[in-house]
Amino acid sequence: MKTKLTNRPVEQVIASIRALDLESVKIRLMDPELGEGWTREYAEGIEQGYRNYLTMLAKYQDHAEDILLSKDVDEFWHTHILQTIKYTEDCEAVFGKYLHHAPHIGEVTSVDKEKRIALAEKTRRLYQREFGNERDYSTAWIGISVKAENAAMSGAAIRAERAAMSGAAIRMENAAMSGAAIRMENAAMSGAAIRAERAAMSGAAIRMENAAMSGAAIRAERAAMSVSGAAIRAENAAMSGAAIRANDPEQAIAMVA
C-alpha cells in the first residue's frame, strides 16, 4: 500500500506551493560557476515547472511515484534539496512532512527504458488533463513557455547578427586602415621620388651652372691672357723696333724715307 504524500487539503497544499520563496534556488542556478549559468528568465521558467510538478504530486497522489519531470526541473529540485535547512522547512510548510527524492541508480537497462516510456505516456495524459492542449501541458511540464523559447532563439539570432555586423565593421576598419597605410606609403614613396627627382634636377642644374660659370671663367681668363699676350707681343715688338732704330740710324732713316 502506497503512503499518502500528505494529509492536508489539496487546496491548502497548492496555496503553500505558490507561496514558496525559491529565490535562493534560482540565484544558485544562475551562478555560472557554482550553478548552471541560467539566465533569470530561464530560471524563472523552470521554477514554474517545478511548482507545477509539486502541484501534480499533490493533486494526483496515487500516481505521484509515476509522474516524470523534465531534466532541468529535476535539476531545480536537486538544487532546492541541497539547501537542506530551507528544503526541510519548505517541505514541512507545504506537505507537513519531508518530500524524499529517489533518483535512478546504476545502469539504465532496456527494461528501465520501456518502463520510462510507459511512465512518460502516463505523465503526458495527467498533464494534459490538468493543463489542456498539447502546447499548454508541454509548457507546464518543461517549465519554459513557447514565447520564452522563441525569445531565446531570437536573442541568439540577434547576437549572431551583431557579431556578424561587428566582424564586418572590424574588417571594414582594418581595410580602411590598410588602405590609409598604403596611401600614406605611396604618398611617402611618391614624395621621396619627387624629392629625389628634384634633387637630381637641382644637382644637374647646379652642375650645369657650375660648368657654365667655370667655362665662362676659363674662357674669360683665356681671353684675358690672350689679350695680355697680344699686348705683351705688341709691347715687345714696339720696344724691339725702337731699339733697332736707335742702334741703326740708317735703318731708321730708310724707314722714315
C-alpha positions in Angstrom: 0.0 0.0 0.0 1.4 3.4 -1.0 1.9 6.0 1.6 0.0 9.2 1.0 2.1 12.2 0.2 0.2 14.5 2.6 -3.0 14.5 4.7 -3.6 18.2 4.1 -6.3 19.5 1.9 -5.1 19.8 -1.7 -6.1 23.5 -1.9 -4.0 24.3 1.1 -1.0 22.4 -0.3 -1.3 24.2 -3.7 -1.6 27.6 -2.0 1.6 26.8 0.0 3.4 25.7 -3.2 2.5 29.1 -4.8 3.8 30.9 -1.6 7.2 29.2 -1.6 10.2 31.6 -1.8 12.6 30.0 -4.3 14.8 33.0 -5.0 17.9 31.4 -3.4 17.5 28.3 -5.6 17.3 30.5 -8.7 20.4 32.5 -7.7 22.4 29.3 -7.2 21.3 28.0 -10.6 22.1 31.3 -12.3 25.6 31.2 -10.9 28.0 30.4 -13.9 30.5 28.6 -11.7 28.5 27.0 -8.8 25.3 26.5 -10.7 24.1 26.1 -14.3 24.7 29.7 -15.5 21.0 30.1 -16.4 19.5 33.5 -17.2 16.9 34.8 -14.8 14.2 34.4 -17.4 15.1 30.7 -17.9 15.4 30.1 -14.1 12.0 31.6 -13.5 10.5 29.4 -16.3 12.0 26.3 -14.7 10.8 27.5 -11.3 7.3 27.5 -12.6 7.8 24.0 -14.0 8.9 22.9 -10.5 5.9 24.4 -8.9 3.7 22.6 -11.5 5.4 19.3 -10.6 4.8 19.7 -6.9 1.2 20.6 -7.7 0.8 17.5 -9.8 2.1 15.4 -6.9 -0.4 16.9 -4.5 -3.4 16.5 -6.9 -2.5 13.1 -8.2 -1.1 11.5 -5.0 -2.0 8.0 -6.1 0.2 8.4 -9.2 2.9 10.6 -7.6 5.7 7.9 -8.0 4.9 7.6 -11.7 5.0 11.3 -12.6 8.1 12.2 -14.5 9.7 15.6 -14.7 12.0 17.3 -17.2 15.8 17.3 -16.8 16.1 21.0 -15.8 13.1 20.8 -13.5 14.8 17.8 -11.8 18.0 20.0 -11.6 15.9 22.7 -9.9 14.6 20.1 -7.3 18.2 18.9 -6.7 19.4 22.4 -6.0 16.5 23.0 -3.7 17.3 19.8 -1.7 21.0 20.9 -1.4 19.8 23.9 0.7 19.0 21.3 3.4 17.5 23.6 6.1 15.4 25.6 3.7 14.2 22.4 1.9 13.2 20.7 5.1 11.3 23.8 6.2 9.6 24.2 2.8 8.5 20.6 2.8 7.0 21.0 6.2 5.2 24.2 5.2 3.8 22.6 2.1 3.2 18.9 2.8 3.6 18.7 6.6 6.4 16.2 6.1 9.7 15.7 4.2 9.4 15.1 0.5 12.0 12.5 -0.5 13.7 12.2 -3.9 14.9 8.8 -5.1 16.9 9.2 -8.4 17.7 6.2 -10.5 21.0 4.5 -9.6 23.0 2.2 -11.8 22.8 1.2 -15.4 19.7 2.0 -17.4 18.6 -1.3 -18.8 16.2 -2.0 -21.7 13.5 -2.8 -19.0 14.1 0.6 -17.4 13.7 2.3 -20.8 10.5 0.5 -21.5 9.1 1.5 -18.1 10.2 5.1 -18.6 8.4 5.2 -22.0 5.2 4.0 -20.3 5.6 6.5 -17.4 6.2 9.3 -20.0 2.9 8.5 -21.6 1.1 8.4 -18.3 2.7 11.7 -17.3 1.6 13.2 -20.6 -2.0 12.2 -20.0 -2.0 13.6 -16.4 -0.5 16.9 -17.5 -3.0 17.1 -20.4 -5.8 16.5 -18.0 -4.5 19.3 -15.8 -3.3 21.9 -18.4 -5.3 21.2 -21.5 -3.9 21.1 -25.0 -0.5 19.8 -26.1 1.1 23.2 -26.1 -0.1 24.2 -22.7 0.7 20.9 -20.9 4.2 20.7 -22.7 5.0 24.2 -21.4 3.8 23.3 -17.9 5.9 20.1 -17.8 9.1 21.6 -19.3 8.7 24.9 -17.4 9.6 27.1 -20.5 6.9 28.8 -22.5 6.9 28.9 -26.3 7.3 32.6 -26.1 10.4 32.4 -23.9 11.9 29.8 -26.2 11.3 32.0 -29.2 12.8 34.9 -27.3 15.9 32.8 -26.6 16.2 31.8 -30.2 15.6 35.4 -31.3 18.2 36.6 -28.8 20.7 34.1 -30.3 19.9 35.3 -33.8 20.3 38.9 -32.7 23.7 38.1 -31.0 24.8 36.3 -34.1 23.7 39.2 -36.3 25.5 41.7 -34.1 28.6 39.5 -34.1 28.5 39.4 -37.9 28.0 43.2 -38.1 30.8 43.8 -35.6 33.0 41.5 -37.6 32.1 43.3 -40.8 32.8 46.6 -39.1 36.2 45.4 -37.9 37.1 44.1 -41.4 36.0 47.4 -42.9 38.0 49.3 -40.3 41.1 47.1 -41.0 40.6 47.6 -44.7 40.3 51.3 -44.3 43.4 51.4 -42.1 45.3 49.2 -44.5 44.1 51.4 -47.4 45.2 54.5 -45.5 48.6 52.9 -44.7 49.0 52.0 -48.4 48.0 55.6 -49.4 50.4 57.0 -46.9 53.2 54.7 -48.0 52.5 55.6 -51.6 52.5 59.2 -50.8 55.7 58.9 -48.9 57.3 57.0 -51.7 55.9 59.4 -54.2 57.2 62.3 -52.1 60.6 60.7 -51.8 60.6 60.2 -55.6 59.7 63.8 -56.1 62.3 64.9 -53.7 64.9 62.7 -55.3 63.9 63.9 -58.7 64.0 67.5 -57.6 67.4 66.9 -56.0 68.7 65.3 -59.2 67.4 68.1 -61.3 68.7 70.6 -58.8 72.1 68.8 -58.8 72.1 68.8 -62.6 71.2 72.5 -62.6 74.0 73.2 -60.1 76.4 71.2 -62.1 75.4 72.8 -65.3 75.5 76.2 -63.7 78.9 75.5 -62.2 80.1 74.1 -65.5 78.8 77.2 -67.3 80.4 79.5 -64.8 83.6 77.5 -64.8 83.7 77.5 -68.6 83.0 81.2 -68.8 85.7 81.9 -66.2 88.1 79.8 -68.2 87.2 81.4 -71.4 87.4 84.9 -69.9 90.7 84.0 -68.3 92.0 82.7 -71.5 90.7 85.7 -73.4 92.4 87.9 -70.9 95.6 86.0 -71.1 95.3 86.1 -74.9 94.8 89.9 -74.8 97.6 90.2 -72.4 99.8 88.1 -74.7 98.9 90.3 -77.6 99.7 93.4 -75.6 103.0 91.8 -74.5 103.8 90.8 -78.0 102.9 94.3 -79.2 104.9 95.9 -76.5 107.8 93.7 -77.1 107.6 94.4 -80.8 107.5 98.2 -80.2 110.3 98.0 -77.8 112.3 95.8 -80.1 111.7 98.1 -83.1 112.6 101.2 -81.2 115.8 99.5 -80.1 116.7 98.6 -83.6 116.0 102.0 -84.8 118.1 103.5 -82.1 121.1 101.3 -82.8 120.9 101.6 -86.6 120.3 105.1 -87.7 120.4 104.2 -91.4 117.6 101.7 -91.0 115.8 104.4 -89.1 116.3 106.9 -92.0 115.3 104.3 -94.5 112.2 103.6 -92.6 111.4 107.3 -92.3 112.1 107.9 -96.1 
